[in-house]
């Protein structure tokens, strides 16, 4: 079955994007992930009013710090070999990368978890949150789960199982939300937020892990060593860049923890989660589809410039502010609280 020919013109409106999906495989893939991610985002947004009544801002502050540590661990332990899974032309080589990424995640993660358990007290003191010490090993464990998920997810991306990718996000986020709601109703406090997150990561890994089993069956130590050498630039260049980027994103939580109360950190975390949701939605959908398509184009032609240009133009055009047809000069755009035109 051959794909319908794709045009180079970038869709300029939401209706144009949907219409383009009928003829563009890239757009269909992006819309599939977009739909799944949108549904996944609805869970925490819909549950937010209830969660804020089950947990205190201070407890959300502990959770914010927990997730920051887990995010940093998840980036580090894979050495970013998970990003390379979509690149090899041969599935056997990609399977070796999957095995390599999982092995590194578990191996390096276990060392970090042990170090975290032994140095939990001093580490928590350095962060300015002594009460965080019992959560340090669990934060590392959560980082390992996030890393494992990223490796499995990369295999789904390579094999173009975009529906499974979308479904895994729904299961993952739904599991987190339901777990936090249930444990919060039972009065578990910060443990409920952390436990819900861990439960969601375990559930989210089930479908991707099952899909990656065939890739692991053919993986060998020799093959993993060969792929580690072949893609050694990922730990050399991608790892430092991605780690610094993640650290920069998590830096406000770490600084606010040491400078302010846990309640301030919790309120900040809740606010940023809601504000960032739309941007994360679009970013996730486009990036997942782009990564697979760019790797495939580069393997076939030695260049991914065409899909890069198309994606860049579409995103830039969608971000460009437009004047609404209902906006006309001289007409009031707002009303005062009294009901009069402003």
VOTIVEX-410817 format. One line per 10 residues: number of its first residue (from 1); their letters; for each residue x, z, y of C-alpha. Coordinates in Angstrom, 3 decimals, decimal comma. Layout:
REM residues N
NUM	a	X Z Y ~ ... .
***
This chain:
REM residues 342
1	xxxxxxxxxx	0,000 0,000 0,000 ~ 1,501 -1,070 3,294 ~ 0,993 0,608 6,614 ~ -0,835 -1,103 9,431 ~ 1,470 -2,556 12,060 ~ 2,277 -0,199 14,887 ~ 2,425 -1,084 18,522 ~ 5,093 0,093 20,929 ~ 2,628 0,981 23,646 ~ 2,181 4,717 24,049 .
11	xxxxxxxxxx	-1,391 6,043 24,206 ~ -2,162 7,434 27,657 ~ -5,297 9,481 27,141 ~ -6,717 11,767 24,462 ~ -9,151 9,041 23,503 ~ -6,282 6,590 23,357 ~ -4,329 8,897 21,085 ~ -7,261 9,217 18,684 ~ -7,823 5,442 18,726 ~ -4,130 4,810 18,127 .
21	xxxxxxxxxx	-4,299 7,031 15,080 ~ -6,310 4,362 13,297 ~ -3,395 1,924 13,370 ~ -0,310 4,123 13,812 ~ 0,959 6,149 10,884 ~ 3,092 8,240 13,220 ~ 0,072 9,146 15,342 ~ -2,016 9,916 12,248 ~ 0,673 12,251 10,996 ~ 0,935 13,999 14,364 .
31	xxxxxxxxxx	-2,844 14,386 14,589 ~ -2,976 15,855 11,089 ~ -0,434 18,541 11,943 ~ -2,078 19,004 15,342 ~ -5,465 19,707 13,749 ~ -4,036 22,194 11,256 ~ -1,956 23,956 13,894 ~ -4,976 24,105 16,219 ~ -7,043 25,819 13,537 ~ -4,131 28,172 12,825 .
41	xxxxxxxxxx	-3,875 29,079 16,520 ~ -7,554 29,991 16,609 ~ -7,062 32,945 14,255 ~ -4,857 35,118 16,496 ~ -6,662 34,037 19,666 ~ -10,088 34,894 18,243 ~ -8,823 38,174 16,794 ~ -6,978 39,276 19,945 ~ -9,910 41,268 21,441 ~ -10,305 43,179 18,175 .
51	xxxxxxxxxx	-6,570 43,703 17,629 ~ -6,162 45,158 21,117 ~ -8,719 47,813 20,173 ~ -7,131 48,587 16,830 ~ -3,565 48,866 18,128 ~ -2,011 50,367 21,245 ~ 0,307 48,465 23,624 ~ 3,184 50,597 22,349 ~ 2,508 49,432 18,800 ~ 2,459 45,829 19,964 .
61	xxxxxxxxxx	5,812 46,534 21,603 ~ 7,301 47,557 18,248 ~ 5,819 44,422 16,701 ~ 7,302 42,223 19,448 ~ 10,775 43,630 18,829 ~ 10,294 43,276 15,069 ~ 9,414 39,596 15,409 ~ 12,323 38,963 17,794 ~ 14,827 40,300 15,254 ~ 13,161 38,368 12,429 .
71	xxxxxxxxxx	13,274 35,128 14,449 ~ 17,000 35,467 15,085 ~ 17,678 36,201 11,419 ~ 15,627 33,206 10,284 ~ 17,673 30,823 12,421 ~ 21,017 32,234 11,307 ~ 20,667 32,582 7,550 ~ 19,933 28,904 6,796 ~ 22,967 27,770 8,822 ~ 20,464 25,046 9,897 .
81	xxxxxxxxxx	20,832 23,060 6,676 ~ 17,038 23,082 6,519 ~ 16,987 20,655 9,450 ~ 19,069 18,181 7,412 ~ 16,588 17,982 4,499 ~ 14,800 14,970 6,008 ~ 18,009 12,945 6,432 ~ 19,361 11,836 3,000 ~ 18,162 8,500 1,663 ~ 18,110 9,915 -1,867 .
91	xxxxxxxxxx	15,614 12,629 -2,815 ~ 18,185 14,143 -5,164 ~ 20,526 14,799 -2,242 ~ 17,624 16,279 -0,269 ~ 16,837 18,510 -3,256 ~ 20,410 19,796 -3,191 ~ 19,915 20,631 0,486 ~ 16,729 22,511 -0,348 ~ 18,591 24,533 -2,955 ~ 21,455 25,101 -0,521 .
101	xxxxxxxxxx	19,118 26,283 2,237 ~ 17,262 28,664 -0,061 ~ 20,475 30,032 -1,550 ~ 21,976 30,676 1,877 ~ 18,772 32,245 3,169 ~ 18,578 34,713 0,302 ~ 22,330 35,363 0,022 ~ 23,141 35,825 3,696 ~ 19,811 37,550 4,239 ~ 20,578 40,111 1,520 .
111	xxxxxxxxxx	23,895 40,957 3,187 ~ 22,189 41,334 6,569 ~ 19,429 43,470 5,039 ~ 22,009 45,810 3,517 ~ 23,882 46,004 6,810 ~ 20,611 46,625 8,617 ~ 19,689 49,463 6,274 ~ 23,100 51,127 6,720 ~ 23,273 50,656 10,492 ~ 19,574 50,859 11,372 .
121	xxxxxxxxxx	19,993 53,944 13,554 ~ 22,836 52,697 15,762 ~ 21,245 49,246 15,983 ~ 17,925 50,682 17,142 ~ 19,719 52,917 19,644 ~ 21,569 49,889 21,026 ~ 18,236 48,184 21,566 ~ 16,942 51,247 23,390 ~ 14,245 51,863 20,786 ~ 15,255 54,680 18,388 .
131	xxxxxxxxxx	11,806 54,590 16,759 ~ 12,518 51,025 15,628 ~ 15,179 52,135 13,094 ~ 12,877 52,247 10,018 ~ 11,742 48,693 10,722 ~ 15,196 47,081 10,898 ~ 15,609 46,216 7,166 ~ 12,027 44,955 7,055 ~ 12,660 42,755 10,090 ~ 15,585 41,170 8,243 .
141	xxxxxxxxxx	13,346 40,684 5,199 ~ 10,747 38,989 7,374 ~ 13,488 36,744 8,754 ~ 14,376 35,717 5,203 ~ 10,733 34,808 4,529 ~ 10,624 32,746 7,727 ~ 13,824 30,963 6,721 ~ 12,561 30,225 3,212 ~ 9,372 28,850 4,715 ~ 11,359 26,575 7,014 .
151	xxxxxxxxxx	13,260 25,121 4,049 ~ 10,094 24,522 2,030 ~ 8,364 23,127 5,101 ~ 11,229 20,672 5,633 ~ 10,682 19,310 2,128 ~ 6,978 18,817 2,844 ~ 7,966 17,030 6,039 ~ 10,393 14,764 4,208 ~ 7,803 13,811 1,602 ~ 5,156 13,234 4,309 .
161	xxxxxxxxxx	2,750 15,851 2,984 ~ 1,362 16,505 6,418 ~ -1,944 17,844 5,150 ~ -0,107 20,415 3,055 ~ 1,997 21,293 6,103 ~ -1,130 21,836 8,175 ~ -2,806 23,830 5,392 ~ 0,236 26,079 4,977 ~ 0,149 26,964 8,674 ~ -3,544 27,811 8,447 .
171	xxxxxxxxxx	-2,961 30,030 5,398 ~ 0,084 31,653 6,981 ~ -1,559 32,469 10,320 ~ -4,859 33,406 8,693 ~ -3,068 35,777 6,339 ~ -1,223 37,425 9,226 ~ -4,403 37,886 11,248 ~ -6,555 39,171 8,390 ~ -3,795 41,499 7,218 ~ -3,356 42,973 10,682 .
181	xxxxxxxxxx	-7,102 43,389 11,111 ~ -7,510 45,104 7,743 ~ -4,521 47,413 8,086 ~ -5,452 48,187 11,665 ~ -8,962 49,188 10,620 ~ -7,358 51,590 8,139 ~ -5,302 53,143 10,933 ~ -1,811 52,053 9,896 ~ -0,571 51,570 13,464 ~ 2,652 49,589 13,904 .
191	xxxxxxxxxx	2,998 49,368 10,140 ~ -0,245 47,401 10,083 ~ 1,062 44,769 12,494 ~ 4,318 44,462 10,563 ~ 2,621 44,505 7,162 ~ 0,156 41,829 8,213 ~ 3,011 39,608 9,358 ~ 4,866 40,044 6,065 ~ 1,720 39,348 4,042 ~ 1,045 36,169 6,000 .
201	xxxxxxxxxx	4,588 34,900 5,446 ~ 4,290 35,458 1,696 ~ 0,950 33,622 1,524 ~ 2,206 30,812 3,735 ~ 5,143 30,204 1,410 ~ 3,042 29,671 -1,731 ~ 1,949 26,045 -1,237 ~ 5,263 24,768 0,208 ~ 7,208 26,577 -2,529 ~ 5,107 24,949 -5,260 .
211	xxxxxxxxxx	5,653 21,527 -3,689 ~ 9,420 22,062 -3,549 ~ 9,773 22,939 -7,258 ~ 10,543 19,308 -8,287 ~ 13,316 19,177 -5,677 ~ 14,953 22,295 -7,080 ~ 14,866 21,126 -10,694 ~ 17,538 18,515 -10,029 ~ 19,666 20,630 -7,690 ~ 23,182 21,479 -8,906 .
221	xxxxxxxxxx	26,003 23,595 -7,546 ~ 28,232 20,557 -7,245 ~ 25,513 18,684 -5,394 ~ 24,886 21,586 -3,019 ~ 28,612 21,847 -2,257 ~ 28,749 18,107 -1,616 ~ 25,780 18,228 0,771 ~ 27,219 21,278 2,528 ~ 30,364 19,261 3,271 ~ 28,427 16,115 4,162 .
231	xxxxxxxxxx	26,218 17,910 6,694 ~ 28,763 20,472 7,868 ~ 28,061 19,573 11,485 ~ 24,734 21,390 11,314 ~ 26,318 24,861 11,043 ~ 29,016 23,738 13,475 ~ 26,758 22,439 16,235 ~ 23,056 22,882 15,489 ~ 23,381 26,542 14,468 ~ 25,012 27,768 17,713 .
241	xxxxxxxxxx	22,633 25,714 19,849 ~ 19,483 26,804 18,021 ~ 20,591 30,432 17,809 ~ 21,294 30,585 21,544 ~ 17,959 28,899 22,243 ~ 16,080 31,409 20,074 ~ 18,023 34,319 21,531 ~ 17,161 33,135 25,028 ~ 13,469 33,011 24,139 ~ 13,592 36,521 22,675 .
251	xxxxxxxxxx	15,820 37,988 25,366 ~ 12,943 39,208 27,606 ~ 11,575 41,342 24,760 ~ 14,984 42,872 24,042 ~ 15,746 43,572 27,716 ~ 12,290 44,950 28,456 ~ 12,553 47,239 25,437 ~ 15,673 48,872 26,868 ~ 14,447 48,930 30,477 ~ 10,740 49,701 30,199 .
261	xxxxxxxxxx	8,280 51,413 27,906 ~ 7,035 49,967 24,644 ~ 3,615 49,525 26,199 ~ 4,981 47,121 28,812 ~ 6,694 45,105 26,083 ~ 3,485 44,998 24,056 ~ 1,388 43,740 26,982 ~ 4,035 41,140 27,799 ~ 4,046 39,942 24,201 ~ 0,263 39,622 24,084 .
271	xxxxxxxxxx	0,207 37,658 27,334 ~ 2,956 35,229 26,373 ~ 1,353 34,566 22,982 ~ -1,852 33,394 24,645 ~ -0,131 31,383 27,381 ~ 2,335 29,677 25,030 ~ -0,264 28,700 22,406 ~ -1,200 25,254 23,877 ~ 2,434 24,220 24,361 ~ 3,385 25,342 20,850 .
281	xxxxxxxxxx	0,436 23,417 19,468 ~ 1,562 20,093 20,926 ~ 5,249 20,762 20,280 ~ 4,756 21,535 16,600 ~ 2,546 18,536 15,898 ~ 4,728 15,952 17,615 ~ 8,059 17,364 16,445 ~ 7,066 17,460 12,775 ~ 5,870 13,853 12,801 ~ 8,794 12,681 14,931 .
291	xxxxxxxxxx	11,441 14,310 12,737 ~ 10,267 12,554 9,572 ~ 9,774 9,172 11,269 ~ 13,086 9,271 13,145 ~ 15,006 10,126 9,971 ~ 13,297 7,317 8,070 ~ 13,954 4,764 10,832 ~ 17,596 5,801 11,115 ~ 18,118 5,496 7,365 ~ 16,557 2,022 7,362 .
301	xxxxxxxxxx	17,967 0,502 10,553 ~ 20,693 2,836 11,797 ~ 18,677 3,675 14,907 ~ 15,680 5,804 15,870 ~ 15,593 4,638 19,482 ~ 12,205 2,923 19,230 ~ 10,266 5,949 18,004 ~ 12,170 8,180 20,416 ~ 11,194 5,964 23,332 ~ 7,583 5,782 22,200 .
311	xxxxxxxxxx	7,311 9,544 21,744 ~ 9,064 10,316 25,015 ~ 6,848 7,984 27,024 ~ 3,671 9,362 25,421 ~ 4,646 12,989 26,066 ~ 5,882 12,336 29,593 ~ 2,730 10,405 30,441 ~ 0,446 13,104 29,017 ~ 2,263 15,744 31,084 ~ 2,018 13,763 34,333 .
321	xxxxxxxxxx	-0,644 15,277 36,625 ~ -3,609 13,031 37,221 ~ -6,182 13,101 39,927 ~ -9,639 13,773 38,588 ~ -12,270 11,183 39,348 ~ -14,478 13,981 40,630 ~ -11,907 15,106 43,197 ~ -12,457 13,519 46,589 ~ -10,831 14,312 49,918 ~ -12,783 16,541 52,226 .
331	xxxxxxxxxx	-14,957 18,149 49,561 ~ -14,672 21,882 48,853 ~ -12,855 22,590 45,601 ~ -13,735 26,251 45,272 ~ -16,134 28,900 46,353 ~ -15,543 32,375 47,631 ~ -16,762 35,383 45,653 ~ -19,780 35,488 47,982 ~ -20,792 32,019 46,818 ~ -19,826 30,163 49,967 .
341	xx	-17,568 27,167 49,963 ~ -13,889 27,977 50,540 .
***
